[in-house]
Structure formats: structure tokens, C-alpha cells
Amino acid sequence: MENKSSEIVLITKDELDFKECIGKGSRGSVFRAYWKGKECAVKQVLEDIEKEAKLLSQLSHDNIITFLGASIEFRDAFLVTGL
């Protein structure tokens, strides 16, 4: 497994075009969305976004979703990944 740069791309909520909810669990909900014209998954995170974002930003493997960035604004926190 290859390590990537741990730099986290910050994405504003306004840049995301949310579509339907595709999953829900105890740690948040996942939505199908578009960012910069590309389809992606956006996970609404209820806690520990910094820890999860840092871990995802360091991973690179064909069998692991691609981490695109994070959106942290006031009470809203989202992780943006490939779909």
C-alpha cells in the first residue's frame, strides 16, 4: 500500500451538489453528490473528522476509496471520497 501526502484538500459545502442519501449509520450519513463535475460520496461525520481525514489522506490502494478532501464548516463536517 502506497502512502500519499497527508495534505487535506478543504472543500466548501457550497462546492458540493448533494443528491440522495445512499447510506446511514450510527457515525453519520453518506450522500451521492458531485464536486467539480465528478460524482463522489460525501460522508457527514458526527465526530473525529480530523482523525479520519488524516488517515484517509495517507492511504492509496486500488481496493480503498479515493479520498478527495474534507469540508468543515461550523457544525457541518463532511469527508468527500470517490464513489
PyMOL commands that set and color helices and strands:
alter all, ss='L'
color gray80, all
select helices_A, chain A and resi 13-15+49-57
alter helices_A, ss='H'
color red, helices_A
select strands_A, chain A and resi 2-3+16-25+28-35+38-45+59-60+67-73+76-82
alter strands_A, ss='S'
color yellow, strands_A
deselect
rebuild
show_as cartoon
